[in-house]
Amino acid sequence: MGNKATTAPETTQKAVEETTEEMVEVILPVDASNEADPNYYCAVNGVAMLIPKGVPVSIPKPYAEVVLNAMRERKLMRDADAKRIEKAEQQRGNMNY
């Protein structure tokens, strides 16, 4: 199995260690939009953890769900932005100066 994500305060660490939830292995991508911070902050029900980017880590399933939902949302936003840009460029190309 991969590395373990680290949690913020000691109380949070204890809460995560005591969890009996299923663990899931994930790899958070590192790209130009998020390379400045080596960790991804994630919180579930007030319990936060820092998840390292670019390496396989085992995290509780609820955290994995939050991360995957955030990644899907980011992709949807990028796709929507790309469509708006394409539409604007087409409209600009149809203008006669």
C-alpha positions in Angstrom: 0.0 0.0 0.0 1.1 3.6 -0.4 1.9 6.4 2.0 -0.5 7.7 4.6 -1.8 11.2 4.4 -1.0 13.4 7.4 -3.6 15.3 9.3 -3.4 18.7 10.8 -3.7 18.8 14.7 -3.0 15.8 17.0 -6.7 15.4 17.8 -7.5 15.1 14.1 -4.7 12.6 13.8 -6.2 10.5 16.6 -9.7 10.7 15.0 -8.4 9.5 11.6 -6.3 6.7 13.1 -9.4 5.4 15.1 -11.6 5.3 12.0 -12.7 1.9 10.9 -13.7 3.1 7.5 -12.4 1.6 4.3 -9.1 3.0 3.0 -8.7 3.9 -0.6 -5.5 4.5 -2.5 -5.4 7.6 -4.6 -2.8 9.7 -6.5 -3.5 13.4 -6.7 -2.1 14.9 -9.8 0.3 17.7 -9.8 -0.2 20.3 -12.6 0.5 23.9 -13.3 -2.6 25.1 -11.4 -1.6 23.4 -8.1 2.1 22.8 -8.1 2.9 25.5 -5.6 1.6 23.5 -2.6 2.9 19.9 -2.3 -0.3 18.9 -0.3 -4.0 19.0 -0.9 -6.2 20.2 2.1 -9.3 18.1 2.5 -11.9 18.1 5.4 -14.8 15.8 6.1 -17.2 16.7 9.0 -14.7 19.1 10.5 -11.7 16.6 10.4 -9.0 17.9 8.1 -6.0 16.2 6.5 -3.3 17.2 4.1 -2.9 14.7 1.3 0.4 14.7 -0.6 0.2 15.2 -4.4 1.9 13.1 -7.0 2.4 10.0 -4.8 0.1 7.0 -4.0 -1.5 7.5 -0.6 -4.1 5.5 1.4 -6.9 7.7 2.8 -10.3 7.0 4.3 -13.0 6.5 1.6 -15.0 9.7 2.6 -11.9 11.8 1.9 -11.4 10.0 -1.4 -15.0 10.8 -2.4 -14.5 14.5 -1.5 -11.2 14.6 -3.6 -12.7 12.9 -6.6 -15.8 15.2 -6.5 -13.5 18.2 -6.4 -11.5 16.9 -9.4 -14.7 16.2 -11.4 -15.9 19.7 -10.6 -12.6 21.3 -11.6 -12.8 19.4 -15.0 -16.3 20.5 -15.6 -15.3 24.1 -15.0 -12.3 23.9 -17.3 -14.5 22.4 -20.0 -17.1 25.1 -19.6 -14.4 27.8 -19.8 -13.0 26.2 -23.0 -16.5 26.3 -24.6 -16.9 30.0 -23.6 -13.5 30.8 -25.1 -14.3 28.9 -28.3 -17.6 30.7 -28.6 -16.1 34.1 -28.1 -13.4 33.4 -30.6 -15.9 32.3 -33.2 -18.0 35.5 -32.6 -14.9 37.6 -32.9 -14.0 35.9 -36.1 -17.4 36.6 -37.6 -17.1 40.4 -37.0 -16.2 42.5 -40.0 -14.0 45.5 -39.1 
